[in-house]
Amino acid sequence: MKIAVASDHGGYRLKERIKEYLRSRNIEVMDLGTDSEESVDYPVYGKSCAEAVASGKADRGIVCCGTGIGISIAANKVKGIRCALCTDVNMAEMTRKHNDANMLAMGGRTTDEETALKITEKWLDTEFEGGRHQRRVDMLNSM
C-alpha cells in the first residue's frame, strides 16, 4: 500500500509522526509537503494529496492542518475524493465501513498524537462494507 501525506504548517508535526508510524508498518509513504512549520497555504497541500489519490499514484491519503477542517475541504474539491475529518477512532472506523473514505484528515492542534495514531490505525485496518453503502458511495462519486 502507498499512502500520500501532506500538511500545512499547523499539521506538520503530526504529519511527520504519522509518516514514522506508516513506515513502521512497512507502508510506502509519498510525502507531498510541507517541510517545516513555516506558514503555508493549506489548500495547496490538500489538493496535491487528493490529486495523488485520485490519479492512482497513491492508494489513499492522509492530510493534516491545524484543525483538519480546511485541508479536508480542499481535498474534497477533487473529484473522486472522499476525505473524512476524524477526531476519534469510531469516526475512522465508520468512515471506512460506510463511506469508503480514501483520505483521512486530522488536526495537529486539536488531536493529540496518541489519538491520531489510533485513528490512523483503525482507518488503515478497516475495510469498506459495500452492500447498501455502495449505492451511496456511487452517488458521492457521481457528484
Phi, psi and chi 1 to 4 in degrees:
 res  aa     phi    psi   chi1   chi2   chi3   chi4
   1 MET       -  142.5  178.5 -179.4  -69.8      -
   2 LYS  -120.9  124.2 -175.9 -177.9 -139.2  175.9
   3 ILE  -114.0  125.5  -56.0  -72.0      -      -
   4 ALA   -86.3  138.5      -      -      -      -
   5 VAL  -129.1  147.7  -63.0      -      -      -
   6 ALA  -157.6  156.4      -      -      -      -
   7 SER  -156.6  165.3   71.4      -      -      -
   8 ASP   -96.3 -169.1   73.2   -7.4      -      -
   9 HIS   -62.8  -35.5   54.0  -76.1      -      -
  10 GLY   -69.9  -22.1      -      -      -      -
  11 GLY  -108.4    3.0      -      -      -      -
  12 TYR   -56.9  -50.7  172.1   72.9      -      -
  13 ARG   -61.7  -42.2  -74.2 -174.0 -168.9  175.5
  14 LEU   -65.3  -41.2 -176.1   56.7      -      -
  15 LYS   -58.6  -43.0  177.1 -167.6   67.7  134.8
  16 GLU   -63.1  -40.1  -68.6  -60.0  -58.9      -
  17 ARG   -68.6  -39.0 -177.2   61.4 -172.1   99.9
  18 ILE   -63.9  -39.6  -70.8  167.9      -      -
  19 LYS   -57.9  -45.8  -78.5  171.3   35.9 -178.6
  20 GLU   -59.0  -45.3  -68.7  172.7   15.1      -
  21 TYR   -62.2  -46.5  171.7   72.8      -      -
  22 LEU   -60.7  -44.5  -65.7  172.9      -      -
  23 ARG   -64.5  -33.1  -71.9  179.5  176.8  141.5
  24 SER   -65.6  -20.4   76.9      -      -      -
  25 ARG   -98.0   11.2  -69.9 -173.9   51.9  164.1
  26 ASN    60.0   36.9  -64.9  -45.0      -      -
  27 ILE   -99.3  130.9  -65.9  171.7      -      -
  28 GLU   -70.2  134.1 -174.9  178.2   -8.2      -
  29 VAL  -114.9  131.6  175.9      -      -      -
  30 MET  -111.2  103.8  175.1 -170.0  -61.0      -
  31 ASP   -89.8  118.0 -174.1  -11.0      -      -
  32 LEU  -104.7   16.5  -60.5  170.0      -      -
  33 GLY    94.1  177.6      -      -      -      -
  34 THR   -74.7  172.0 -166.4      -      -      -
  35 ASP  -112.9   13.1  -61.4  -37.8      -      -
  36 SER  -166.2 -178.9   74.4      -      -      -
  37 GLU   -93.0   12.6  -68.1 -177.6   86.6      -
  38 GLU   -71.1  137.3 -175.2  176.4  -32.5      -
  39 SER   -56.3  129.0 -176.2      -      -      -
  40 VAL  -139.5  174.1  -65.6      -      -      -
  41 ASP   -97.7  116.8  -61.5  -41.5      -      -
  42 TYR   -58.3  -32.5   64.6   81.2      -      -
  43 PRO   -59.1  -34.2  -28.0   38.1      -      -
  44 VAL   -60.2  -44.3  171.7      -      -      -
  45 TYR   -79.8  -36.5  -63.2   92.4      -      -
  46 GLY   -62.6  -42.2      -      -      -      -
  47 LYS   -66.3  -45.5  180.0 -177.0  178.1 -167.9
  48 SER   -64.3  -38.6   67.7      -      -      -
  49 CYS   -68.1  -43.8 -167.9      -      -      -
  50 ALA   -62.1  -39.8      -      -      -      -
  51 GLU   -65.6  -34.8  -71.8  175.6  -20.1      -
  52 ALA   -64.3  -39.4      -      -      -      -
  53 VAL   -72.1  -48.0  174.2      -      -      -
  54 ALA   -61.0  -33.1      -      -      -      -
  55 SER   -82.8  -11.7   70.3      -      -      -
  56 GLY    89.6    1.9      -      -      -      -
  57 LYS   -67.2  -25.9  -68.7  178.3 -177.2  172.0
  58 ALA  -132.1  150.3      -      -      -      -
  59 ASP   -74.7  -39.7  -60.4  -56.4      -      -
  60 ARG  -148.3  172.2  -67.2 -168.5 -155.3  169.0
  61 GLY  -138.4  152.1      -      -      -      -
  62 ILE  -130.3  127.6  -60.5  175.1      -      -
  63 VAL  -126.5  146.9  -70.6      -      -      -
  64 CYS  -137.4  138.9  -56.9      -      -      -
  65 CYS  -137.9 -164.1   67.0      -      -      -
  66 GLY   -57.9  -47.8      -      -      -      -
  67 THR  -111.0  -16.9   62.2      -      -      -
  68 GLY    89.2  -12.1      -      -      -      -
  69 ILE   -71.5  -58.4  -63.5  168.0      -      -
  70 GLY   -59.8  -44.7      -      -      -      -
  71 ILE   -69.5  -30.1 -154.9  160.1      -      -
  72 SER   -71.3  -37.4   68.1      -      -      -
  73 ILE   -62.5  -44.9  -68.1  169.8      -      -
  74 ALA   -60.1  -46.8      -      -      -      -
  75 ALA   -61.2  -40.5      -      -      -      -
  76 ASN   -71.6   -6.9  -81.6  -45.4      -      -
  77 LYS   -75.8  -15.8  -65.4  -73.5 -173.4  176.1
  78 VAL   -88.2  126.6  175.4      -      -      -
  79 LYS   -57.8  134.5 -174.2  166.2  178.8   58.0
  80 GLY    92.5   -3.0      -      -      -      -
  81 ILE   -98.2  136.1  -64.8  -57.6      -      -
  82 ARG  -126.4   86.2  -66.5  173.0  -51.8  -76.3
  83 CYS   -96.1  123.6 -177.7      -      -      -
  84 ALA  -111.1  127.2      -      -      -      -
  85 LEU   -81.8  117.8  170.2   57.6      -      -
  86 CYS  -118.5  134.7  -65.8      -      -      -
  87 THR  -116.2   -3.8   57.4      -      -      -
  88 ASP  -151.3  168.9   64.7   42.4      -      -
  89 VAL   -64.8  -38.2  172.6      -      -      -
  90 ASN   -61.3  -41.9 -177.0   59.7      -      -
  91 MET   -61.8  -40.9  -68.7  173.8   75.4      -
  92 ALA   -62.4  -42.8      -      -      -      -
  93 GLU   -64.8  -47.5  178.8  178.2   16.5      -
  94 MET   -69.3  -34.0  -62.8  -47.5  -67.6      -
  95 THR   -70.0  -26.5 -160.3      -      -      -
  96 ARG   -79.1  -48.1  -73.8  -69.3  -54.1  134.0
  97 LYS   -61.9  -44.5  -77.8 -175.7  174.1 -177.8
  98 HIS  -103.3  -28.1  -68.7 -174.6      -      -
  99 ASN  -112.5   -6.0  -49.5  117.5      -      -
 100 ASP    48.5   44.5 -163.0   19.3      -      -
 101 ALA   -57.6  126.6      -      -      -      -
 102 ASN   -98.5   -1.7   52.7   10.7      -      -
 103 MET  -140.5  146.9  -71.5 -171.9   66.3      -
 104 LEU  -119.3  135.0  170.0   64.3      -      -
 105 ALA  -120.8  141.7      -      -      -      -
 106 MET  -143.6  160.8  -68.1 -178.1  -75.9      -
 107 GLY  -103.7  124.3      -      -      -      -
 108 GLY   -69.8  -21.3      -      -      -      -
 109 ARG  -103.4   -2.9  -63.9  178.3 -178.9  147.2
 110 THR  -122.0  -16.1   58.4      -      -      -
 111 THR  -124.2  122.6  -54.4      -      -      -
 112 ASP   -69.4  157.4   65.7   87.8      -      -
 113 GLU   -57.8  -44.9 -176.0  179.1  -66.8      -
 114 GLU   -60.4  -45.5 -178.8 -178.8  -16.4      -
 115 THR   -64.4  -42.7  -58.8      -      -      -
 116 ALA   -59.8  -40.2      -      -      -      -
 117 LEU   -70.2  -34.8  -64.6  179.8      -      -
 118 LYS   -67.4  -39.4  -72.2  177.9 -178.1  176.0
 119 ILE   -61.8  -46.5  -71.0  167.8      -      -
 120 THR   -60.6  -45.6  -58.9      -      -      -
 121 GLU   -59.1  -48.0  177.2 -179.3   34.8      -
 122 LYS   -65.2  -40.4 -178.2   59.3   75.9  170.4
 123 TRP   -64.4  -39.0 -176.5   75.9      -      -
 124 LEU   -70.3  -36.6  -71.6  169.6      -      -
 125 ASP   -92.5   -4.4  -66.4  -16.4      -      -
 126 THR   -98.6  131.2  -57.8      -      -      -
 127 GLU   -94.6  153.3  -65.2  -62.7  -36.3      -
 128 PHE   -68.3  133.1  177.7   51.2      -      -
 129 GLU   -77.7  -23.8  -73.3 -177.3  -10.0      -
 130 GLY    67.6 -138.3      -      -      -      -
 131 GLY    58.6 -133.6      -      -      -      -
 132 ARG   -62.5  -22.0   71.3 -177.6 -169.1  -82.1
 133 HIS   -74.3  -25.7  -54.7  -66.1      -      -
 134 GLN   -60.8  -40.4 -175.4   62.5   58.3      -
 135 ARG   -59.6  -40.4 -179.2  179.3   79.8 -111.8
 136 ARG   -72.0  -38.8  -63.8  166.0 -173.2  149.6
 137 VAL   -64.9  -39.8  169.3      -      -      -
 138 ASP   -60.6  -38.9  -69.1  -16.8      -      -
 139 MET   -63.5  -43.9  -68.6  170.3   78.8      -
 140 LEU   -60.4  -43.6  -69.0  171.5      -      -
 141 ASN   -65.4  -26.9  -72.8  -20.6      -      -
 142 SER   -84.2   -8.6   71.3      -      -      -
 143 MET   -73.5      -  -68.2  178.3  158.6      -
